[in-house]
Every structure is written in C-alpha cells, then in structure tokens.
Amino acid sequence: MNADLIIYNIGQLVTGKEIPLKDGESPMENIEILENGYIVISGNEIMEVGQGEVPSKLIKFTTKLVDAEGCVVTPGLIDSHTHLVHGGSRENEFLDKIQGVPYLEILEKGGGILSSVRATRELSEEELLDKAKKSLRKMLSFGVTTVESKSGYGLDNETELKQLKVNERLNHEQEIEVVSTFMGAHALPEEYKNKREEYLEKIVDLLPIIKERNLAEFFDVFCEEGVFSNEESRRLYSEAKKYGFKLRIHADEIVNTKGAELAVEFEMNSADHLMAISDEGIEALKNSKTIANLLPGTSFSLGKAYAPARKMIESGVQVALSTDYNPGSCPTENLQLIMQIAALKLKMKPKEIFKAVTINAAKSIGREKRIGSIEEGKKADFVVFDAKNIEYILYHFGVSHTKKVFKNGCLVYKKVGG
C-alpha cells in the first residue's frame, strides 16, 4: 500500500484506542494519547500510526504531507443522537420554557413534538433535505464526521418515510455519514389521541416496509410517562427485533420508567438521556454492552437535572455524549459545546469526554470496527483542533476549536484563515 497522505508533527494524537488503565484513572480514561504523533493514510483508510519522525520509507513521490503544527488531532467526532430532519422551529415556546412550564404540559397543549410534527408534514422532501444539509454543515465545522438521525416528526406513514428518505439521500449528497433511525414512537399524534392501540399497530405495520426499503438501521421509542409506557415500548421492541432492527431507547429522561433496564433486557446499542435513572438501572447497564448515551445539552436547555455521569462512570458504565439536536429541547448542532457542558456540569474528565464522543459513540451506533479511533485499517476520519492539548478544548468554552476535518482521508472542512 502506498501512503497518499501523512499528517505529522501532531502535538497530541488522541488515537482513541482502548488501552489498559493506569493507576488512579477512572474506568473511562483508558484511551491512548501519543505525543509528537503522525498518521499515514492510504486511500480512505489509516495505514499506520506512530510517534516521532515519519519513517522515510513511507514517503513516496506522490505522498501529500500535512504539518499539524503541534495541534491536537482526534478521531472524527460522532454525534450519536440527533433529530436532524425536521421542519420549523419552536422559539414561540421559549418564554414558556424559561419560565418553567413543564415540557409535558407544553406537549398537552399541542406544542412540543406535536408542533414540530405539523411543521415537518408541511415541508417537501427537498425542503427537509436543504434544511438538514445546512445543519450538517454546521456540525462538520465542529468536527463531526458521523451523525445518527431519527425520524419521529412525521407520525404518519408518508412523513416518516419522507424523513427516512432524506436520511438516505444525505449519505450521497454531503460529507458526513448519516446513520438512520426509525422513531415513529416519538409521540402520539393528535389524530390518534383516542385511538392509542390503532397507532401502535400502525407503527408495527410500518416496520417491514422500512426494512424492505433499507431506510433505517435502528428503531427507537420515547419510553416516558405520558408518552409510551414500558409495556408499550416492550411490545414495539419485540416487533422491531423480529425484522432485524438494531435498538436504542429514549430512557428515564423525565421520570424513571425502568428504561435502562429495558435497554439491557433487549441488548440495545444505547440507552439515551438517563437523567432520572435509578441505582438499579445503573447496575443493569454496568453489566451490559449497552452504552449510556448522555445528552447534557438538553438538561442545560430545559434547566433540568443532569444525568449522574460520575456515578455511572465510577460504577463501570460506558458513557457516550451527544447533542440531541432537535427544534425543541436542544436546538444546537454544537457538539463541542456539549463536551464543554459535560466537563463543567457532569464533571467528566477530558479523556472520558473524548472517549464518549469517539469510540463509545461509535459503539452506540454499531460502527466501532470502522470508526471511532485512529487505528490501522479504520476509516481515515479525524479532526485537527487549534489547541495544544485536549484540556484547552474543554477549558475555552463557547467557541469552535476546529481547524481542519478529514473524512475518508479527504479534507472536507478548513477554518477560514486556519
């Protein structure tokens, strides 16, 4: 294999590779960081990772050399929980939100998710595509190279399929990889307010259609008081599993519904939110392969309690971090801000945070063999940050530290003047 691209003079190379823990480290600080590193890329894959001077034998006449100028380089960031494809916005609810009106009360009045459902139904596929592309460009500027994207703002067959088709097209029409999730069980639509059983059957009937058209890899349910119960969620997951969907869950966000325990029972890739998780839920997660996907931006935006990240991590639970980008409870595409909130509010350590948005996030979307770390044979997705160490990226909050982003070995973003 010939080296097509070499990134050298990397101040801190966060490979993300999982290594044995050192004395005094938490269970999530086991990622490798190399000083004065380099990365060798052939085509769209990583060919070699090392430290010090790049061996001359790797440098060919056609090899492009990029000086990282002592900056930090990490795997491409992974935003593993978003509601990317949607219509409209919800600033009209902003005053209620900051005055403390409960989210479920806003939902009952036809706001919340139901407001976004109406807006999403009104937009064409092209309009939804253009809106999502705009958000993805912002995400790319923050160093994100892979995104999970849910439906759930249609709540009817036509619009749910329309959202999932947009996910499919996004994988061909822009740089970020989009992982598609069907979430018809996001809320009970207004027209089914008194026909709950009929709507559950409607979701089940849509599962084989989506699978046949290969429009979604994952299935997700909002398991929450006033939305879908644990029993209803269990029923839907049992059906989705029959059709081969991988599973994830909105769990224990506002009220503890034993969503974490349900995630472990069904061997789900992730249990997300978890602000109201119980000790029993933490115990279940620590003995499983299910990733606890925390969304501190939602707590920040809603002024609610944060998930007990430290308790989870010290118990041995593996944690990921995501934006939960959506038009209501967390309208931000800025994963770096989420990382900074995780440091300041969840008290997560720098290594834990970078593990949470790289290899653990990759596990939560079933991509850990291809992305999430800078290792030989994996996809050449990585970010050059304008910083000398990972602590600075978290310490200097509220701004983007991204200098360059590479996806599949190609430069896809460069900061103006960077």
C-alpha positions in Angstrom: 0.0 0.0 0.0 1.2 3.5 -0.9 0.9 6.4 1.5 -1.3 9.0 -0.1 -1.4 11.4 2.9 0.7 11.8 6.0 -0.2 14.1 8.9 2.9 14.8 11.0 4.1 17.0 13.9 0.9 16.3 15.9 1.3 17.7 19.4 -1.3 15.3 21.0 -2.6 12.5 18.9 -5.7 11.1 20.6 -5.9 7.8 18.8 -9.0 6.7 20.9 -7.6 3.2 21.0 -8.6 1.5 24.2 -5.6 0.6 26.4 -5.0 -0.8 29.9 -5.9 1.7 32.7 -3.1 3.5 34.6 -3.2 3.8 38.3 -5.7 6.4 39.5 -7.6 6.6 36.2 -11.4 6.2 36.0 -12.9 3.3 34.0 -13.3 5.6 31.0 -9.9 7.1 30.8 -8.4 4.1 29.0 -7.7 5.8 25.7 -4.3 6.2 24.1 -2.8 9.7 23.6 0.5 9.9 21.7 2.9 12.9 21.9 4.5 14.1 18.7 2.4 11.7 16.6 1.8 11.0 12.9 -0.9 9.3 10.8 -0.3 7.6 7.5 -3.3 7.3 5.2 -3.7 5.1 2.1 -6.9 5.8 0.1 -9.7 6.2 2.7 -8.0 4.1 5.4 -5.4 4.6 8.1 -2.2 2.7 7.1 0.0 3.4 10.1 0.1 5.4 13.4 3.3 6.4 15.1 5.4 8.8 17.1 8.4 11.0 16.3 9.9 11.3 12.8 7.9 9.7 10.0 10.0 6.8 8.5 11.4 7.9 5.2 10.3 4.6 3.6 6.7 5.7 3.9 7.1 8.9 1.9 6.6 8.4 -1.8 6.9 11.0 -4.6 3.1 11.3 -4.7 2.6 11.4 -0.9 1.0 14.6 0.4 2.5 15.9 3.7 0.4 18.0 6.1 2.1 19.6 9.1 -0.2 19.6 12.1 1.9 22.4 13.6 1.8 20.8 17.1 -2.0 20.8 17.3 -4.3 18.2 18.8 -5.7 15.5 16.4 -8.6 13.2 17.4 -10.8 10.8 15.6 -13.7 12.4 13.8 -16.4 13.3 16.4 -19.6 11.2 16.4 -22.9 12.8 17.3 -24.9 9.6 18.1 -28.3 11.1 19.0 -30.0 13.7 16.9 -33.4 14.6 15.4 -31.7 16.2 12.4 -34.6 16.1 9.8 -37.5 18.3 10.8 -39.5 21.3 9.8 -39.8 24.6 11.6 -38.5 25.8 14.9 -40.0 26.4 18.3 -38.9 29.8 19.6 -42.5 30.5 20.2 -42.3 28.1 23.2 -39.1 29.7 24.5 -40.7 32.0 27.0 -42.8 29.2 28.5 -39.6 27.1 28.8 -37.6 29.6 30.6 -40.5 30.4 32.9 -40.6 26.8 33.9 -43.7 25.5 32.2 -43.2 21.6 32.3 -42.4 20.1 28.9 -45.3 17.5 29.2 -47.7 20.5 29.8 -46.5 22.2 26.6 -47.0 18.8 24.8 -50.5 18.5 26.1 -51.4 22.0 24.7 -50.3 20.8 21.2 -46.8 22.2 21.4 -43.6 20.4 21.8 -43.1 17.4 19.4 -46.6 17.9 18.0 -45.8 21.4 16.9 -42.8 20.1 15.0 -44.9 17.3 13.5 -47.2 19.8 11.9 -44.2 21.8 10.5 -42.5 18.7 9.2 -45.6 17.4 7.5 -45.9 20.7 5.6 -42.4 20.6 4.1 -41.4 18.7 0.9 -38.6 16.2 0.8 -36.4 18.8 -0.9 -37.1 21.4 1.7 -36.3 19.0 4.5 -33.1 17.9 2.7 -31.9 21.5 2.3 -32.6 22.3 6.0 -30.8 19.2 7.1 -27.8 19.9 4.9 -27.5 23.4 6.5 -27.3 21.8 10.0 -24.8 19.2 8.8 -22.5 21.9 7.5 -22.6 23.4 11.0 -21.9 20.0 12.6 -19.0 19.5 10.2 -17.5 22.8 11.4 -17.4 21.4 14.9 -15.5 18.3 13.9 -18.4 15.9 13.5 -17.9 13.3 10.8 -20.8 10.8 11.6 -24.3 11.6 12.8 -27.3 9.4 13.9 -30.5 10.9 12.6 -34.1 9.9 13.7 -37.4 10.2 12.1 -40.3 10.9 14.5 -41.6 14.3 13.4 -44.0 12.7 10.9 -46.1 10.3 13.0 -47.8 9.2 9.8 -46.6 6.8 7.1 -46.0 9.4 4.4 -43.9 11.8 6.5 -42.0 9.2 8.5 -40.9 7.7 5.2 -40.1 11.1 3.8 -37.8 11.8 6.8 -36.0 8.5 6.3 -35.6 9.1 2.6 -33.9 12.4 3.4 -31.5 10.4 5.7 -30.8 8.1 2.8 -30.1 11.0 0.4 -27.9 12.8 2.8 -25.4 9.9 2.6 -25.0 10.6 -1.1 -25.2 14.4 -1.2 -22.8 15.7 1.6 -19.7 14.6 3.5 -21.0 13.4 6.9 -22.1 9.8 7.3 -25.7 9.6 8.5 -27.0 6.6 10.5 -30.7 6.3 10.1 -33.2 5.5 12.9 -37.0 5.0 12.7 -38.8 6.7 15.6 -42.4 6.6 14.8 -42.9 6.1 18.5 -41.9 9.6 19.4 -45.3 10.8 20.5 -49.0 10.0 20.0 -50.2 12.1 17.0 -53.2 14.4 17.6 -55.4 12.4 15.2 -54.9 9.3 17.3 -55.5 10.9 20.7 -58.3 8.5 21.4 -57.0 5.6 19.2 -53.8 4.7 21.0 -54.0 0.9 20.1 -54.6 1.7 16.5 -51.4 3.9 16.4 -49.3 1.2 18.0 -50.5 -1.2 15.2 -49.6 1.5 12.6 -46.0 1.6 13.8 -45.8 -2.2 13.7 -47.2 -2.3 10.2 -44.6 0.2 9.0 -41.6 -1.8 10.3 -41.4 -4.3 7.4 -41.9 -1.6 4.8 -38.9 0.4 6.2 -36.8 -2.7 6.5 -37.6 -3.8 2.9 -36.6 -0.4 1.6 -33.5 -0.3 3.8 -34.4 3.1 5.1 -33.4 2.6 8.8 -30.9 0.6 10.7 -32.2 1.4 14.2 -35.6 1.6 16.0 -36.2 4.0 18.9 -39.1 4.6 21.3 -39.7 7.6 23.6 -40.4 5.5 26.8 -41.7 8.1 29.1 -44.7 8.9 31.4 -47.4 10.4 29.2 -45.8 9.2 26.0 -45.1 5.4 25.6 -45.2 3.1 28.7 -42.6 0.4 29.5 -45.1 -2.2 28.4 -45.9 -0.5 25.1 -42.2 0.0 24.5 -41.5 -3.6 25.2 -44.2 -4.7 22.7 -42.8 -2.4 19.9 -39.2 -3.5 20.5 -40.3 -7.2 20.3 -41.8 -6.5 16.9 -38.8 -4.4 15.7 -36.4 -7.1 16.7 -38.3 -9.7 14.6 -37.4 -7.6 11.5 -33.7 -7.3 12.4 -33.7 -3.6 13.6 -30.9 -2.7 16.0 -32.4 -1.0 19.0 -31.9 2.2 21.1 -34.2 4.0 23.6 -35.1 7.4 25.0 -34.9 6.2 28.6 -35.6 7.6 32.0 -35.5 11.2 30.8 -38.1 12.9 32.9 -39.5 10.1 35.1 -37.9 6.7 35.8 -39.8 4.2 33.7 -37.1 1.5 34.0 -36.0 2.3 30.5 -32.4 1.5 31.2 -33.3 -2.0 32.4 -35.4 -2.5 29.3 -32.4 -1.5 27.2 -30.3 -4.1 28.8 -33.0 -6.8 28.5 -33.2 -6.2 24.8 -29.4 -5.9 24.4 -29.8 -2.4 22.9 -26.9 -0.5 21.5 -27.7 2.5 23.7 -30.0 3.9 26.4 -30.2 7.7 25.9 -30.9 10.6 28.3 -31.0 8.8 31.7 -31.4 11.9 33.8 -33.9 10.0 36.0 -32.1 6.7 36.0 -32.2 4.6 39.2 -29.4 2.8 41.0 -30.9 -0.5 39.6 -30.7 1.0 36.1 -27.0 1.8 36.6 -26.4 -1.7 38.0 -28.0 -3.2 34.9 -26.0 -1.0 32.5 -22.7 -1.7 34.1 -23.1 -5.4 33.5 -24.0 -5.0 29.8 -22.7 -3.8 26.5 -25.4 -1.1 26.2 -23.9 2.4 26.1 -25.3 5.1 28.3 -25.7 8.0 25.8 -25.9 11.2 27.8 -27.4 14.5 26.4 -26.4 17.3 28.8 -27.4 20.0 26.3 -31.0 19.0 26.9 -30.6 19.4 30.7 -28.9 22.8 30.1 -31.6 24.0 27.7 -34.5 22.8 29.8 -33.0 23.8 33.1 -33.4 20.3 34.4 -31.2 17.9 36.4 -28.2 16.4 34.7 -27.7 12.6 34.3 -25.4 11.2 37.1 -22.4 10.8 34.9 -19.8 10.4 37.6 -21.8 7.8 39.4 -22.3 5.9 36.2 -18.6 6.0 35.2 -17.3 5.1 38.6 -19.7 2.2 38.6 -18.2 0.9 35.3 -20.9 2.1 32.9 -19.6 3.1 29.5 -20.9 6.6 28.5 -21.3 8.5 25.2 -22.2 12.1 24.7 -24.4 13.6 22.0 -26.2 16.9 21.2 -29.8 15.6 21.0 -30.1 18.3 18.3 -33.8 19.0 17.9 -36.1 22.0 17.4 -37.5 22.0 21.0 -35.4 20.7 23.9 -31.9 21.2 22.5 -31.7 23.4 19.4 -27.9 23.2 18.9 -25.6 21.5 16.4 -22.5 22.3 18.5 -21.1 19.0 19.9 -18.0 20.9 21.3 -20.4 22.9 23.5 -21.9 19.6 24.7 -18.4 18.4 25.6 -17.7 21.6 27.5 -21.0 21.3 29.4 -20.1 17.7 30.2 -16.9 18.9 31.8 -18.4 21.7 33.7 -21.7 20.2 34.8 -21.3 16.4 34.6 -17.7 16.7 36.0 -16.4 14.4 33.3 -12.6 14.3 32.8 -11.0 15.2 29.4 -10.1 11.7 28.4 -13.6 10.5 29.4 -15.2 13.2 27.2 -13.1 12.4 24.2 -13.8 8.7 24.6 -17.5 9.5 24.9 -17.7 11.3 21.5 -15.4 8.9 19.6 -15.1 5.1 20.3 -18.0 4.9 22.7 -20.3 6.9 20.4 -19.2 4.5 17.6 -20.2 1.5 19.7 -23.6 3.1 20.3 -24.3 3.1 16.6 -22.6 -0.2 15.8 -19.6 1.4 14.0 -16.7 0.7 16.3 -15.0 -1.6 13.9 -14.8 1.1 11.2 -14.6 4.5 13.0 -14.2 6.0 16.5 -10.5 5.6 16.8 -7.3 6.2 14.8 -6.1 2.7 14.2 -4.7 0.8 11.3 -7.4 -0.4 8.9 -10.1 2.0 10.1 -11.6 4.8 8.1 -9.4 8.0 8.0 -11.9 10.3 9.8 -10.1 12.8 12.0 -10.1 16.3 13.3 -7.2 18.8 13.7 -8.0 21.2 16.6 -6.4 24.6 17.0 -5.1 23.7 20.5 -2.0 22.2 22.1 -3.8 19.8 24.4 -7.3 18.3 25.0 -7.8 20.2 28.2 -7.7 23.6 26.4 -10.6 22.5 24.1 -12.8 22.0 27.1 -11.5 24.9 29.2 -12.0 27.5 26.5 -15.8 27.1 26.1 -18.4 28.5 23.8 -16.2 28.6 20.6 -15.2 26.1 18.0 -11.6 24.9 18.1 -11.8 23.0 14.8 -9.0 23.8 12.3 -9.4 21.0 9.7 -11.7 18.0 9.3 -10.8 14.9 7.2 -13.4 12.3 6.2 -12.3 9.1 4.5 -8.9 10.6 4.0 -10.1 13.8 2.3 -10.0 17.3 3.6 -13.7 18.3 3.9 -13.5 21.4 6.1 -10.9 24.0 6.8 -11.4 27.0 9.0 -11.1 30.3 7.2 -7.6 31.5 7.9 -6.7 28.2 9.6 
